[in-house]
Amino acid sequence: MLGTKTSSLLLNILWAVFGGLELAIGYLAAGVVLCCTIIGIPLGLQCFKLVKLAFLPFGARIEIKV
């Protein structure tokens, strides 16, 4: 049986090859465009956070700060 880290690595590689890279580039481009305006800066920063999650989703931890 594969360990959690090994299976996450394999799934992340498959994800990156079959669409994760395109999704991450899209979020990166959207973040750059949104940061060009003062109103869009908070949304642009969130897009930059989503780049990592879109590129390597398996094994990622999401923390909600209140």
Biotite code that builds the C-alpha atoms (Angstrom):
import biotite.structure as struc

atoms = struc.array([
    struc.Atom([0.000, 0.000, 0.000], chain_id="A", res_id=1, res_name="MET", atom_name="CA", element="C"),
    struc.Atom([1.292, 3.428, -0.873], chain_id="A", res_id=2, res_name="LEU", atom_name="CA", element="C"),
    struc.Atom([1.904, 5.932, 1.885], chain_id="A", res_id=3, res_name="GLY", atom_name="CA", element="C"),
    struc.Atom([0.012, 9.200, 2.053], chain_id="A", res_id=4, res_name="THR", atom_name="CA", element="C"),
    struc.Atom([2.961, 11.309, 0.914], chain_id="A", res_id=5, res_name="LYS", atom_name="CA", element="C"),
    struc.Atom([3.789, 8.970, -1.964], chain_id="A", res_id=6, res_name="THR", atom_name="CA", element="C"),
    struc.Atom([0.231, 8.831, -3.237], chain_id="A", res_id=7, res_name="SER", atom_name="CA", element="C"),
    struc.Atom([-0.093, 12.626, -2.908], chain_id="A", res_id=8, res_name="SER", atom_name="CA", element="C"),
    struc.Atom([3.094, 13.063, -4.929], chain_id="A", res_id=9, res_name="LEU", atom_name="CA", element="C"),
    struc.Atom([1.891, 10.740, -7.679], chain_id="A", res_id=10, res_name="LEU", atom_name="CA", element="C"),
    struc.Atom([-1.524, 12.371, -7.836], chain_id="A", res_id=11, res_name="LEU", atom_name="CA", element="C"),
    struc.Atom([0.021, 15.850, -7.898], chain_id="A", res_id=12, res_name="ASN", atom_name="CA", element="C"),
    struc.Atom([2.262, 14.869, -10.821], chain_id="A", res_id=13, res_name="ILE", atom_name="CA", element="C"),
    struc.Atom([-0.714, 13.477, -12.745], chain_id="A", res_id=14, res_name="LEU", atom_name="CA", element="C"),
    struc.Atom([-2.777, 16.569, -11.909], chain_id="A", res_id=15, res_name="TRP", atom_name="CA", element="C"),
    struc.Atom([-0.005, 18.940, -13.029], chain_id="A", res_id=16, res_name="ALA", atom_name="CA", element="C"),
    struc.Atom([0.398, 17.112, -16.340], chain_id="A", res_id=17, res_name="VAL", atom_name="CA", element="C"),
    struc.Atom([-3.315, 16.846, -17.133], chain_id="A", res_id=18, res_name="PHE", atom_name="CA", element="C"),
    struc.Atom([-4.592, 20.350, -16.441], chain_id="A", res_id=19, res_name="GLY", atom_name="CA", element="C"),
    struc.Atom([-3.215, 21.691, -13.187], chain_id="A", res_id=20, res_name="GLY", atom_name="CA", element="C"),
    struc.Atom([-0.530, 23.735, -14.916], chain_id="A", res_id=21, res_name="LEU", atom_name="CA", element="C"),
    struc.Atom([-3.080, 25.492, -17.140], chain_id="A", res_id=22, res_name="GLU", atom_name="CA", element="C"),
    struc.Atom([-5.300, 26.254, -14.158], chain_id="A", res_id=23, res_name="LEU", atom_name="CA", element="C"),
    struc.Atom([-2.369, 27.625, -12.143], chain_id="A", res_id=24, res_name="ALA", atom_name="CA", element="C"),
    struc.Atom([-1.253, 29.852, -15.032], chain_id="A", res_id=25, res_name="ILE", atom_name="CA", element="C"),
    struc.Atom([-4.823, 31.135, -15.374], chain_id="A", res_id=26, res_name="GLY", atom_name="CA", element="C"),
    struc.Atom([-4.999, 32.070, -11.680], chain_id="A", res_id=27, res_name="TYR", atom_name="CA", element="C"),
    struc.Atom([-1.567, 33.693, -11.916], chain_id="A", res_id=28, res_name="LEU", atom_name="CA", element="C"),
    struc.Atom([-2.598, 35.791, -14.915], chain_id="A", res_id=29, res_name="ALA", atom_name="CA", element="C"),
    struc.Atom([-5.866, 36.771, -13.248], chain_id="A", res_id=30, res_name="ALA", atom_name="CA", element="C"),
    struc.Atom([-3.986, 37.784, -10.102], chain_id="A", res_id=31, res_name="GLY", atom_name="CA", element="C"),
    struc.Atom([-1.614, 40.010, -12.067], chain_id="A", res_id=32, res_name="VAL", atom_name="CA", element="C"),
    struc.Atom([-4.492, 41.680, -13.917], chain_id="A", res_id=33, res_name="VAL", atom_name="CA", element="C"),
    struc.Atom([-6.514, 42.211, -10.736], chain_id="A", res_id=34, res_name="LEU", atom_name="CA", element="C"),
    struc.Atom([-3.548, 43.716, -8.888], chain_id="A", res_id=35, res_name="CYS", atom_name="CA", element="C"),
    struc.Atom([-3.313, 46.453, -11.527], chain_id="A", res_id=36, res_name="CYS", atom_name="CA", element="C"),
    struc.Atom([-6.269, 48.217, -9.894], chain_id="A", res_id=37, res_name="THR", atom_name="CA", element="C"),
    struc.Atom([-6.608, 49.336, -6.293], chain_id="A", res_id=38, res_name="ILE", atom_name="CA", element="C"),
    struc.Atom([-10.009, 47.704, -5.915], chain_id="A", res_id=39, res_name="ILE", atom_name="CA", element="C"),
    struc.Atom([-8.772, 44.397, -7.352], chain_id="A", res_id=40, res_name="GLY", atom_name="CA", element="C"),
    struc.Atom([-5.720, 43.991, -5.095], chain_id="A", res_id=41, res_name="ILE", atom_name="CA", element="C"),
    struc.Atom([-7.489, 41.849, -2.419], chain_id="A", res_id=42, res_name="PRO", atom_name="CA", element="C"),
    struc.Atom([-8.925, 39.591, -5.122], chain_id="A", res_id=43, res_name="LEU", atom_name="CA", element="C"),
    struc.Atom([-5.563, 39.400, -6.870], chain_id="A", res_id=44, res_name="GLY", atom_name="CA", element="C"),
    struc.Atom([-3.856, 38.305, -3.663], chain_id="A", res_id=45, res_name="LEU", atom_name="CA", element="C"),
    struc.Atom([-6.440, 35.548, -3.233], chain_id="A", res_id=46, res_name="GLN", atom_name="CA", element="C"),
    struc.Atom([-5.756, 34.418, -6.802], chain_id="A", res_id=47, res_name="CYS", atom_name="CA", element="C"),
    struc.Atom([-2.059, 34.135, -5.948], chain_id="A", res_id=48, res_name="PHE", atom_name="CA", element="C"),
    struc.Atom([-2.957, 31.894, -2.996], chain_id="A", res_id=49, res_name="LYS", atom_name="CA", element="C"),
    struc.Atom([-5.071, 29.734, -5.296], chain_id="A", res_id=50, res_name="LEU", atom_name="CA", element="C"),
    struc.Atom([-2.150, 29.208, -7.700], chain_id="A", res_id=51, res_name="VAL", atom_name="CA", element="C"),
    struc.Atom([-0.456, 26.796, -5.298], chain_id="A", res_id=52, res_name="LYS", atom_name="CA", element="C"),
    struc.Atom([-3.720, 25.030, -4.527], chain_id="A", res_id=53, res_name="LEU", atom_name="CA", element="C"),
    struc.Atom([-4.582, 24.726, -8.221], chain_id="A", res_id=54, res_name="ALA", atom_name="CA", element="C"),
    struc.Atom([-1.130, 23.371, -9.093], chain_id="A", res_id=55, res_name="PHE", atom_name="CA", element="C"),
    struc.Atom([-0.655, 20.959, -6.165], chain_id="A", res_id=56, res_name="LEU", atom_name="CA", element="C"),
    struc.Atom([-4.075, 20.177, -4.662], chain_id="A", res_id=57, res_name="PRO", atom_name="CA", element="C"),
    struc.Atom([-3.419, 16.727, -3.193], chain_id="A", res_id=58, res_name="PHE", atom_name="CA", element="C"),
    struc.Atom([-2.051, 16.777, 0.325], chain_id="A", res_id=59, res_name="GLY", atom_name="CA", element="C"),
    struc.Atom([-2.672, 20.506, 0.758], chain_id="A", res_id=60, res_name="ALA", atom_name="CA", element="C"),
    struc.Atom([-4.064, 21.772, 4.047], chain_id="A", res_id=61, res_name="ARG", atom_name="CA", element="C"),
    struc.Atom([-6.610, 24.567, 4.107], chain_id="A", res_id=62, res_name="ILE", atom_name="CA", element="C"),
    struc.Atom([-6.922, 26.669, 7.253], chain_id="A", res_id=63, res_name="GLU", atom_name="CA", element="C"),
    struc.Atom([-9.829, 29.024, 7.800], chain_id="A", res_id=64, res_name="ILE", atom_name="CA", element="C"),
    struc.Atom([-8.910, 32.148, 9.744], chain_id="A", res_id=65, res_name="LYS", atom_name="CA", element="C"),
    struc.Atom([-11.754, 33.986, 11.395], chain_id="A", res_id=66, res_name="VAL", atom_name="CA", element="C"),
])
